[in-house]
Amino acid sequence: MDTVGERLKWARQRHVWSQVDLSKLSGVPVVTISRIENNRHGLPKPSTARRLAVALDLDPAWLLYGNVDFPSEAEEKPAGKNNNGLLESA
């Protein structure tokens, strides 16, 4: 994934969320999410990247630059809270 748009779209789809879902969870307008995903926005502001990264449970540096290790889907997540902040059952 070479662009912030590709990384954002991949992370959003990994959660099986629509752009509207991500907008509601992050507070970032749908139009901004769409522009970022379609590479018509350039790098988002740090505050926007942070809001998206928090909603997606990502490192903002990975979202922006892709130069940070990202856990594979095969790695198990520890028991606790899921990405929606809800407790998971063991």
Secondary structure as UniProt FT lines:
FT   HELIX           4..14
FT   TURN            15..16
FT   HELIX           19..26
FT   HELIX           30..37
FT   TURN            38..39
FT   HELIX           46..56
FT   HELIX           60..65
FT   TURN            73..74
FT   TURN            83..84
//
